[in-house]
Amino acid sequence: MLSFRHEVFFEVAKQLSFSKASETLFISQPAISKHIKSLEEAYSATLFERKGNTISLTDSGKILYNHLLKTKEIQKQLEFEISTLNDQSKAKGTLKLGASTTVALYIVPSVLSAFHQKHPNVHLNLLNRNSENILKALLEHDIDLGIIEGKHKITTVKYKHFLTDEVVAVCSTNSELAKVPSLSVKDLKEVPIALRERGSGTLSAIAYSLKKHKIKISDLNVIIRLGGTEALKNFILADTSLGFLPLRSVIKEIANDDLVRVDIPDLKIQREFYFIRRQGSDGDGLGNAFINFALNHYNLKL
């Protein structure tokens, strides 16, 4: 087990702030400083460089931080392996997950519930951000495992396919678009459209599908961009514009005739969801257990 003073150093190094580490660890700033000073004396090295109100890691601090990252991974794996030696259901540990908006709201909740029932001693934390920010959180070690839309050309990340989802065009039943039998892809240049924010996996999927028709997002008549699936859905419900939303997010609204699916015959938008992990983390038993459980969960539902 890491000593508490190492945990203090790790938090300060991660946040590059004594005050933020103090808030996270629920101890005073003088206590934080005392633990850091104790470590510096033990290693006979300065761990942080102070410049005005900011701090940065020294070369010694970087070495310690990188070794602590590896140590925490080993500690996590050790706890999992010992706890599951005789019974997988008795797994212990903390799994920090990150999921893009659609996954967090409509796909993973049932998985989390079922996984918790099978492994009640595992603490689950879920970060909900767009795909771009989930990828960033993974690389910064804020999460252990992510689920995002699409692949990025980053060699330090490993991808595993989870499932396929569809994005559909919808409008309010009060919109004139609800009366139109169908739209062509070219019509999208004239129709008022509401979209997700930049960095959204949904937006990337739309852009990819439109590219096949030699149309760019900038060619569309975009009247507004909203952060989050629910925000976009609620806007479309209240407005007369067209929106592109994950089918899973609007099934109830379509069934209740609050939203109408607009047919665009030549435009098929699909998204691939992937588990993402840092390269070299294949030995994470708890992460592996969750991935296998999630895959089986949705295979059984199919």
N, C-alpha and C positions, 0 to 999 in steps of 0.2 A: 504494500500500500504506500502511496505517496504521502510524504509528511505534509502537514497543513501549510507549512511555510512554502513548500513547493507549489501547492495549490494556489496560494496567494500570489506567488510570482507568476504562475501560468495565467491567472486571470488579469493581472496588471499588463502582462506582455500581450495578451490577446486583445485587450481593449485600449492599450497604450494610454491608460488613465488611472491614477490612484483613486480619484473620486468615484469613477464608475465601478471599479473593482470593489470599492468599499460598499457601494449600494448593492452589488450583486452578492457579496459574501456576508453582508449584514454585520460588518465590523467597522470600527472607526478608522479614519485615515492615519492617525498616529500609530495604530496597531498595524496597519498595512506597511507603513514605513519601517516599523520595528522588525517585522518579518523579513522584509527585503534586505535591511542592513545586516541581519543575522546570516542570511544566505551569502551576502557579499563577503562577509568575514570568513565564512566557512570555505568559500572557494577562492578567497584572496583575489577577488576580481570585481570590477565594477560592472553591474548588469544593465543599468539604464543610464542614458545620457540625457541630462536635463537642459533644455533650451527655453528659457522664459517659462511659459505655461504649458509647454509641450514636452513629452518625453519620447525617446526612441531607444531601441535595443542596441547595446554595444555588441561587438563581435562575440564576446563571452556570453552575453545574454541570448544571442541568436543560437549559439551552440546548445545552451541549456534548454531553451524553448523547444528546439527541434528534437532533442532527446526526450523531453517530457511528453511530446506528442506521441512518440513511439511507445514510451512507457505506459501512457494511458490506454493505448490500444491493447497492449499486452495484458494490462490489468483487467480490462473489460473482457477480453477473451478468456482469461483465467477464471474469472467469476462465472462466466457462462459454462465453460467446460466442466468445472467442478460441480456446479448446481445441476447439470443434466447428466452426470455420470451414470446414474441409475434410473432416471426418469426424466424424459424430455419435457414433460408438463411442468416440472419444478424449476424451469429455467429462471434465472435471476439476472437482473441488469437493467440498464436504461438504453432505450433506442430512440435516438433523435432523428425524426423523419422530417423531410421537407417535400411539399407537393405543390404543383401549380394549381391555380384556382379551380379549374374544372375537376381535377382529381380530388382535391381536398373537400370540395362541396358535394360531389355526386358519385364518386367512385370508391374512395378509400374508407369512408366512415363505417360501412358494413364490415370491411376487412378488419379494421381496428377493433371493433366490438367483438367479433368472433375470435380474433387473436388474443384479446384480453381475457376472454372466457376460458380459453385453452391454457394461457400462461398468465395467471393472475399476479404473479410476482414480478412481472416485467413492467417497468414504468415506460409509458409511451408519451413522447412529446411530438407535436406536429406543428411545423412552421408552414404557413400558407402565404405564398408569394407568386408572382408570375415566373415563368420558366427561367428567364434570364437571371432573376435574383436567387432562385433556388440553386442554380448552377454556381453562382457566386458564393452562396452560403456553404455549399459542399467543399469548394476549393479552399475556403477560409476555415474549415473544420468546425463550422457552427452546427452542422448536421452530419449524421453518419451515412444516411441513405436518402436519395431523392427520387422523385417520380416526376418527370417532365414530358413535354410534348416535343418530339423531334430530336434530331441529333445535331451536335455542334462539333466542329473540327478542333477538338481539344484533346491532345494525346494523353493528358494526365487523368482523363476520365474514361471509365469503362461503362458500356451500355448493355442492357439486357431488355429485350422486348417484353412488354407487359400486355397491352391490348390495343385494339383499334377502335377509334371513335369517329363519328360523323358530325360535321358542322353543316347546319342548314340555314336557309334564308327564311326569316319570319317577319311578320308585321302584325300590328294590332287589327282586330276585327273591325275597328272603326276607320281604318285606313282605306283609301281608294285602291291601294295595291292588293287588298284582299279580294277585290272583284276581278282582278286580271287573271285570265287562265294560266298564263305563263309569261316569263320574261326571257329575253335573250341575254347573253353575256354583254353584248354591246349596249343594251338598255341600262346597264349599271352605271354608265357614264353620266346618265341624266337623272336617275332616280336618287332622291335624298337618302343617304346611308349613314348609319351610326356604327362605329367600330370600337374594338378594344384598343387599349393603349399600346404604344411601342414596347417591345419586349415580350408581348403576349404570344403564347404558342398558337392560339386561335388565329391571331393576325398573321403569323408566319404561314400557317396552313392556307389561309385565303390567298395570300400573296403568291404562294407556290402554285396553286391551282389556276389563278388568273394569268400567271406567266405563260402557261401553255397556250393561252389565247392572245398572247402579246399585249396584255393589259397590265398596267402597274397600279398600285394602290393610289398613287398620285393622280391617276387618270379618273378616279371615281369622284362622285359628288359627295364627299364626306362632310357632313354638317357638324359632327361632334365625335370626340373620342372619350371613352369612359374607362376607368380603371376597375376591373373586376366584372365577372360574369353577371352577378346579381344586379349591379348598377346598370349594366347595359340592358338586361332583360326588363327591369322596371322602367327604364326610359322608353323602350319600344312599346311597352304596354300603355304608356301615357301619350305617346307621340304617334305620328302618321308615317314615319320613315321606315326604311327597311334595315334589318339588323341580321348579322350572322352570329349564330349561337350554337353551342354544342347541343346535339339532339337530346342528350341525357338531361340537360338543364331545362328543357321546355316541354317535355313529354306531358306533364300535367296541364300546363297552360293550353297546349294544343287540344288535348282531350276535353278540356272545359270550355273550348271555343273562346278563350281569351286572346289567343294568338293563332294566326293562320300560317301554315307553311306555304311559302311562295315557290312555285316550281320554276327552276332554271335548268331545263333539260340538258344543256351542254356543260354544265358546271357541277362537278362532283368534288366535294371537299372532304377529305379524310385526314385524320391525325393519328399518328402512331405514338403511343405512350411508352416510355422507357424507364426502367430503374437505372439510376446513375450512382456510381461509386467511384471513389478515388482509386486509381491504379495501385495495386498491391494490397488492397483491403479484402481480397477474396477469402481470407481466413477468418473474417468476422462471423462467428457462428450465429450470433443473434440476428445479424443482417441477413444471412443466408436463410435462417429459419423463417423470417418474415417474408422474404421474396418467394420461397417455395409455398408458404401458406397462402399468400395472395394469388399466386398463379393457380393453385388448386381450387381456391375459393371461386374464382371466376370461371374456371373450366367446369366446375360442378354446376354453376348457375346456367351455363350454356347447355 
